[in-house]
Amino acid sequence: MIFLSYFSRFPIPFLLSLLIVSSSVFAEEADLQTPAPPSIAATSYILLDYNSGKVLAENNADAKLAPASLTKIMAVYVVFNEIRNGHLHLDDTATISQKAWATGGSKMFVKVDDKVKIEDLIKGVIIQSGNDASVALAEHVAGDESTFAEMMNQHAQRLGMSNSHFADSNGLPTENHYTTARDLSTVTRAIIKEFPEFYRWFSQQEFTYNNITQHNRNTLLSRDGSVDGVKTGFTDDAGYCLVASALRDDMRLISVVMNTKSPNARAAENQSLLNYGFRFFESHKVFQGKTSLAEARVWKGDEKNLAVGLAEDLYVTIPRRQYGDLKTAINVDKNILAPVQEGAKLGTVNVTLKGELLANKDLIALKAVPQGGIFRRLYDSVAMLLGKSDDSK
């Protein structure tokens, strides 16, 4: 009552104008734009959402730069593929060559003629950034390092890393050896997706071999509990580099900074990118993969209806507080004729936000539908000729 009596002192036109101004202020607050990314002191950087692949910030992300030990991310990706294909096992042993032992830079401290388990060498590469371990793995997998580098290049091309070329397994300076921030985010995303059982090693903060304990150089692992990888690098050519990944509330981001001025700078710049992404964006799974989203009418098949869906989960990344503006559209093809193979493209799924297309994915057949018998084919031929959309048989 006191509240109402207070406002009763003012004339109606004044109160109406007050309401209009207040509404305008609230509308402006609701329509606030996502701020620009922070200023990052690095020659090249990129920040992307792992699930959707959406780039949230970037600068010179396709610049071809010396990667230093970030090379080892590509190297272990090759090794992980060899394990998955059954060509290599974690408990296999590699014999350390003179070349591996003599490789300069950071070391795992293996000795010539030592027989070292593959698992230990992988940890030596990931956690200790051992150049000797990288060469030992390369020689064991491919016979020599140059052949292993060719394997790295083949996998890089398969992943779409079109601005990368690797000439060694460890990242020590050599001619024609380069990659980009974007390409490094690509291979990092592939490792997390394809090899979750091995990715956990990237969060390990120390590893002991030959009675020597070394700590992971990724200081974000101890500074930020959400960070669980990935890899540091440094040479005079490359500067201080870091690929980082963090998981907060089911949203994973990957950040890459290349050629910063110090170890503290590479950590701080990655932290700034990650904080920006988590603060101003959110990731949503819009549709579950391998799940029926609609029924497609199949003509001349031994079944009339076919479940269609997506090959994999569909995620989108959007500015915070805009989830309610998302719109989806499922478009199923017409006049689908049997036989239909499982996985055949039968339409599209579109996701938009305020008229902007965020995702366009193929609808696929979730199972095969063989051709029907002669009577079914004849009946459907007549039905299609007459323009019928369905029948009761």
C-alpha positions as CSV (number, residue, x, y, z in Angstrom):
1,M,0.0,0.0,0.0
2,I,2.8,2.4,0.8
3,F,4.4,1.6,-2.6
4,L,1.1,2.4,-4.4
5,S,0.5,5.6,-2.5
6,Y,4.0,6.8,-3.3
7,F,3.5,6.4,-7.0
8,S,0.0,7.9,-6.8
9,R,1.6,11.3,-6.4
10,F,2.9,11.3,-10.0
11,P,0.8,12.0,-13.0
12,I,-0.2,9.2,-15.3
13,P,1.9,10.4,-18.4
14,F,5.0,10.5,-16.2
15,L,4.4,6.9,-15.0
16,L,3.8,5.7,-18.6
17,S,7.1,7.3,-19.7
18,L,8.9,5.7,-16.8
19,L,7.5,2.3,-17.8
20,I,8.6,2.8,-21.4
21,V,12.1,3.8,-20.4
22,S,12.4,0.9,-18.0
23,S,11.2,-1.5,-20.7
24,S,13.8,-0.1,-23.1
25,V,16.6,-0.6,-20.6
26,F,15.6,-4.2,-19.9
27,A,15.3,-4.9,-23.7
28,E,18.8,-3.4,-24.2
29,E,20.2,-5.6,-21.4
30,A,18.6,-8.7,-22.9
31,D,20.1,-7.9,-26.3
32,L,23.6,-7.3,-25.2
33,Q,26.1,-8.5,-27.7
34,T,28.8,-11.1,-26.9
35,P,32.0,-9.1,-26.2
36,A,35.1,-9.4,-28.4
37,P,37.7,-11.9,-27.3
38,P,40.5,-10.7,-25.0
39,S,43.7,-9.4,-26.5
40,I,46.1,-12.3,-26.8
41,A,49.9,-11.8,-26.9
42,A,50.7,-14.6,-29.3
43,T,51.6,-14.7,-33.0
44,S,48.7,-17.1,-33.6
45,Y,45.8,-18.5,-31.5
46,I,42.5,-20.3,-31.7
47,L,39.7,-21.3,-29.3
48,L,37.0,-23.8,-30.3
49,D,34.3,-25.9,-28.8
50,Y,35.2,-29.5,-28.8
51,N,31.7,-30.9,-29.3
52,S,30.4,-28.6,-32.1
53,G,33.8,-27.6,-33.6
54,K,32.7,-24.0,-33.6
55,V,35.5,-21.5,-33.5
56,L,34.9,-18.9,-30.7
57,A,38.1,-16.8,-31.2
58,E,41.0,-16.8,-33.6
59,N,43.9,-14.8,-35.0
60,N,46.3,-15.9,-37.6
61,A,45.1,-19.4,-37.0
62,D,46.3,-20.6,-40.4
63,A,49.8,-19.1,-40.2
64,K,52.4,-21.8,-40.8
65,L,54.7,-21.8,-37.7
66,A,57.3,-23.9,-36.1
67,P,55.4,-26.0,-33.5
68,A,58.3,-27.2,-31.3
69,S,57.1,-30.0,-29.0
70,L,53.5,-29.5,-30.1
71,T,54.7,-31.8,-32.9
72,K,54.4,-34.6,-30.3
73,I,50.6,-34.4,-30.3
74,M,50.6,-35.5,-33.9
75,A,53.3,-38.1,-33.2
76,V,51.3,-39.8,-30.4
77,Y,48.1,-39.7,-32.6
78,V,50.0,-41.9,-35.1
79,V,51.1,-44.2,-32.2
80,F,47.6,-44.4,-30.9
81,N,46.3,-45.4,-34.3
82,E,48.9,-48.2,-34.5
83,I,47.7,-49.5,-31.2
84,R,44.1,-49.4,-32.3
85,N,44.9,-51.2,-35.5
86,G,46.6,-54.0,-33.6
87,H,50.1,-53.2,-35.0
88,L,51.4,-52.1,-31.6
89,H,50.7,-53.0,-28.0
90,L,51.3,-51.0,-24.8
91,D,53.4,-53.8,-23.3
92,D,55.6,-54.2,-26.4
93,T,59.1,-53.1,-25.9
94,A,61.3,-50.8,-28.1
95,T,65.1,-51.0,-28.1
96,I,66.7,-47.6,-27.7
97,S,69.1,-46.7,-30.6
98,Q,72.1,-44.5,-30.4
99,K,70.3,-41.9,-32.4
100,A,67.3,-41.8,-30.0
101,W,69.7,-41.6,-27.0
102,A,71.7,-38.8,-28.5
103,T,68.7,-36.6,-29.5
104,G,69.1,-33.2,-27.9
105,G,66.6,-31.1,-26.0
106,S,64.2,-32.4,-23.3
107,K,64.7,-36.0,-22.4
108,M,63.1,-39.0,-20.8
109,F,66.7,-40.2,-20.1
110,V,66.5,-43.6,-21.8
111,K,69.8,-45.4,-22.4
112,V,71.2,-47.1,-25.5
113,D,70.1,-50.7,-25.9
114,D,67.5,-50.3,-23.1
115,K,64.2,-52.2,-23.8
116,V,61.5,-49.8,-22.9
117,K,57.8,-50.5,-22.8
118,I,55.7,-48.6,-25.4
119,E,53.4,-47.3,-22.6
120,D,56.4,-45.8,-20.8
121,L,57.7,-44.2,-24.0
122,I,54.3,-42.7,-24.6
123,K,54.2,-41.2,-21.1
124,G,57.8,-40.0,-21.7
125,V,56.6,-38.1,-24.7
126,I,53.4,-36.7,-23.3
127,I,54.4,-35.9,-19.7
128,Q,58.2,-35.4,-19.9
129,S,58.2,-34.2,-23.5
130,G,61.2,-36.5,-24.1
131,N,62.7,-36.0,-27.6
132,D,64.6,-39.3,-27.1
133,A,61.3,-41.1,-26.4
134,S,59.7,-39.6,-29.5
135,V,62.6,-40.8,-31.7
136,A,62.5,-44.3,-30.1
137,L,58.7,-44.6,-30.8
138,A,59.2,-43.4,-34.3
139,E,61.9,-45.9,-35.1
140,H,60.0,-48.7,-33.5
141,V,56.8,-48.0,-35.4
142,A,58.2,-47.1,-38.8
143,G,61.9,-48.2,-38.9
144,D,63.3,-44.7,-39.1
145,E,62.1,-41.2,-38.2
146,S,61.7,-40.0,-41.8
147,T,59.2,-42.8,-42.6
148,F,57.4,-42.1,-39.4
149,A,57.1,-38.4,-40.3
150,E,55.5,-39.5,-43.6
151,M,53.0,-41.4,-41.6
152,M,52.3,-38.2,-39.6
153,N,51.7,-36.3,-42.8
154,Q,49.4,-38.9,-44.1
155,H,47.3,-38.9,-41.0
156,A,47.4,-35.0,-41.0
157,Q,46.0,-35.0,-44.5
158,R,43.3,-37.5,-43.6
159,L,42.2,-35.2,-40.7
160,G,42.1,-32.2,-42.9
161,M,45.2,-30.5,-41.6
162,S,46.0,-28.9,-44.9
163,N,48.6,-26.4,-43.7
164,S,50.9,-28.8,-41.9
165,H,54.0,-30.7,-42.8
166,F,56.1,-32.7,-40.4
167,A,59.7,-33.7,-40.9
168,D,60.5,-35.2,-37.5
169,S,58.7,-36.7,-34.5
170,N,59.8,-34.4,-31.8
171,G,59.7,-30.8,-33.1
172,L,63.3,-29.9,-32.9
173,P,64.0,-27.3,-35.6
174,T,64.4,-28.7,-39.1
175,E,63.6,-27.6,-42.6
176,N,60.0,-27.9,-43.9
177,H,58.5,-28.6,-40.5
178,Y,55.5,-26.5,-39.7
179,T,51.8,-26.5,-38.6
180,T,49.1,-24.1,-37.6
181,A,47.0,-23.3,-34.5
182,R,43.9,-24.5,-36.4
183,D,45.5,-27.8,-37.5
184,L,46.8,-28.4,-33.9
185,S,43.2,-28.0,-32.6
186,T,42.1,-30.5,-35.2
187,V,44.4,-33.3,-34.1
188,T,43.8,-32.5,-30.5
189,R,40.1,-32.8,-31.0
190,A,40.7,-36.1,-32.8
191,I,42.7,-37.6,-30.0
192,I,40.1,-36.6,-27.4
193,K,37.3,-38.1,-29.5
194,E,39.0,-41.2,-30.8
195,F,41.3,-42.2,-27.9
196,P,39.7,-41.2,-24.5
197,E,41.4,-44.1,-22.8
198,F,44.8,-42.6,-23.7
199,Y,43.9,-38.9,-23.5
200,R,43.9,-39.2,-19.7
201,W,47.7,-39.3,-19.8
202,F,47.8,-35.7,-20.9
203,S,46.5,-34.7,-17.5
204,Q,49.2,-36.6,-15.6
205,Q,51.3,-34.1,-13.7
206,E,54.5,-36.1,-13.3
207,F,56.2,-39.3,-14.5
208,T,59.2,-41.2,-13.1
209,Y,61.5,-43.2,-15.3
210,N,65.0,-44.5,-14.5
211,N,64.5,-43.1,-11.0
212,I,64.1,-39.6,-12.4
213,T,60.8,-37.8,-11.8
214,Q,59.9,-35.0,-14.2
215,H,56.9,-32.7,-14.0
216,N,54.5,-31.9,-16.7
217,R,55.4,-28.4,-18.1
218,N,51.7,-27.6,-18.6
219,T,51.3,-25.4,-15.5
220,L,47.5,-24.9,-16.1
221,L,47.0,-28.5,-14.9
222,S,47.8,-27.3,-11.4
223,R,46.3,-23.8,-11.7
224,D,42.9,-24.7,-13.1
225,G,41.1,-27.9,-12.1
226,S,39.1,-28.0,-15.3
227,V,42.2,-28.2,-17.5
228,D,43.1,-31.8,-18.4
229,G,45.7,-31.4,-21.2
230,V,47.3,-31.0,-23.5
231,K,51.0,-30.1,-24.4
232,T,53.6,-27.5,-24.2
233,G,56.4,-26.6,-26.6
234,F,59.4,-24.3,-26.9
235,T,62.3,-23.6,-29.2
236,D,63.9,-20.3,-30.2
237,D,62.1,-20.4,-33.5
238,A,58.7,-21.4,-32.1
239,G,58.7,-19.4,-28.9
240,Y,56.6,-20.6,-26.0
241,C,53.5,-22.6,-27.2
242,L,50.7,-24.4,-25.5
243,V,47.7,-26.4,-26.5
244,A,45.2,-26.6,-23.6
245,S,41.8,-28.3,-23.1
246,A,39.3,-27.8,-20.3
247,L,36.0,-29.4,-19.3
248,R,33.4,-27.4,-17.3
249,D,29.8,-28.6,-16.9
250,D,29.9,-30.9,-19.9
251,M,31.3,-28.2,-22.1
252,R,34.9,-28.8,-23.4
253,L,37.0,-26.1,-25.0
254,I,40.3,-26.4,-26.8
255,S,42.7,-23.5,-27.0
256,V,46.0,-23.1,-28.8
257,V,48.5,-20.3,-28.5
258,M,51.7,-20.2,-30.5
259,N,54.8,-18.0,-30.1
260,T,54.4,-16.3,-26.8
261,K,57.3,-14.7,-24.9
262,S,57.5,-16.9,-21.8
263,P,56.2,-20.0,-20.0
264,N,53.9,-17.8,-17.9
265,A,52.6,-16.0,-20.9
266,R,51.6,-19.1,-22.7
267,A,49.7,-20.3,-19.7
268,A,48.1,-16.9,-19.0
269,E,47.0,-16.4,-22.6
270,N,45.4,-19.9,-22.8
271,Q,43.7,-19.2,-19.5
272,S,42.3,-16.0,-20.8
273,L,40.9,-17.7,-23.9
274,L,39.3,-20.5,-21.9
275,N,37.7,-18.2,-19.4
276,Y,36.3,-16.1,-22.2
277,G,34.8,-19.1,-23.9
278,F,33.2,-20.5,-20.8
279,R,31.9,-17.2,-19.6
280,F,30.2,-16.1,-22.8
281,F,29.2,-19.3,-24.7
282,E,27.3,-22.4,-24.0
283,S,27.2,-25.8,-25.8
284,H,24.0,-27.8,-26.3
285,K,23.3,-31.3,-27.6
286,V,20.3,-30.7,-29.9
287,F,19.8,-34.2,-31.2
288,Q,21.1,-37.7,-30.2
289,G,22.9,-39.6,-32.9
290,K,21.7,-43.0,-34.0
291,T,18.3,-42.2,-32.7
292,S,15.0,-42.0,-34.7
293,L,14.1,-38.4,-35.4
294,A,11.4,-39.1,-38.1
295,E,9.8,-41.8,-40.2
296,A,10.5,-41.9,-43.9
297,R,8.0,-43.4,-46.3
298,V,9.7,-46.1,-48.4
299,W,8.1,-47.2,-51.7
300,K,8.5,-50.7,-53.2
301,G,10.2,-52.0,-50.1
302,D,9.4,-54.9,-47.8
303,E,8.7,-52.3,-45.1
304,K,6.7,-49.1,-45.6
305,N,8.4,-46.9,-43.0
306,L,12.0,-46.4,-42.1
307,A,13.5,-44.6,-39.1
308,V,15.9,-41.8,-40.0
309,G,18.3,-40.0,-37.8
310,L,21.8,-38.6,-37.5
311,A,25.1,-40.5,-37.8
312,E,26.3,-38.8,-34.5
313,D,25.2,-36.4,-31.8
314,L,24.5,-32.9,-33.1
315,Y,25.9,-30.1,-30.9
316,V,25.7,-26.3,-31.3
317,T,27.6,-23.6,-29.5
318,I,25.7,-20.3,-28.9
319,P,26.1,-17.1,-26.9
320,R,24.8,-17.5,-23.4
321,R,21.1,-17.0,-22.7
322,Q,20.0,-17.5,-26.3
323,Y,18.9,-21.2,-26.1
324,G,15.3,-20.3,-26.3
325,D,15.8,-18.7,-29.8
326,L,17.1,-22.0,-31.3
327,K,15.0,-23.5,-34.1
328,T,15.3,-26.9,-35.7
329,A,13.9,-28.2,-39.0
330,I,13.8,-31.9,-40.1
331,N,13.4,-32.3,-43.8
332,V,12.8,-35.9,-45.0
333,D,13.1,-36.7,-48.7
334,K,10.1,-37.7,-50.7
335,N,9.7,-40.6,-53.1
336,I,12.3,-42.9,-51.5
337,L,12.6,-46.1,-53.4
338,A,13.8,-49.5,-52.0
339,P,16.3,-50.9,-51.7
340,V,17.7,-48.5,-49.2
341,Q,21.1,-49.1,-47.7
342,E,21.8,-48.4,-44.0
343,G,23.4,-45.0,-43.7
344,A,21.9,-43.7,-47.0
345,K,21.3,-39.9,-47.0
346,L,17.5,-39.3,-46.9
347,G,17.1,-35.7,-45.9
348,T,18.6,-32.9,-43.7
349,V,18.5,-31.4,-40.3
350,N,18.9,-27.7,-39.9
351,V,19.5,-25.7,-36.7
352,T,19.2,-21.9,-36.8
353,L,19.6,-19.1,-34.3
354,K,17.7,-15.9,-35.1
355,G,17.8,-16.7,-38.8
356,E,21.5,-17.7,-38.8
357,L,22.3,-21.3,-39.9
358,L,24.3,-23.0,-37.2
359,A,24.3,-26.6,-38.4
360,N,23.2,-28.6,-41.5
361,K,23.5,-32.3,-41.1
362,D,22.4,-35.3,-43.3
363,L,19.5,-37.4,-42.2
364,I,20.4,-41.1,-42.7
365,A,18.7,-44.4,-42.8
366,L,19.1,-46.1,-39.5
367,K,18.7,-49.5,-41.0
368,A,18.4,-51.1,-44.5
369,V,15.2,-51.8,-46.3
370,P,15.4,-54.4,-49.1
371,Q,13.2,-54.3,-52.1
372,G,9.7,-55.8,-51.5
373,G,8.0,-58.6,-53.4
374,I,6.4,-58.2,-56.8
375,F,3.0,-57.4,-55.5
376,R,4.3,-54.7,-53.2
377,R,6.3,-53.2,-56.0
378,L,3.3,-53.2,-58.4
379,Y,0.9,-51.8,-55.8
380,D,3.3,-49.0,-54.9
381,S,3.9,-48.2,-58.6
382,V,0.2,-47.7,-59.1
383,A,-0.1,-45.7,-55.8
384,M,2.8,-43.4,-56.8
385,L,1.3,-42.9,-60.3
386,L,-2.0,-41.9,-58.7
387,G,-0.3,-39.6,-56.3
388,K,-1.2,-41.5,-53.1
389,S,1.0,-40.7,-50.1
390,D,0.2,-43.9,-48.2
391,D,-1.8,-47.1,-48.2
392,S,-3.3,-49.4,-45.7
393,K,-1.6,-52.6,-46.7
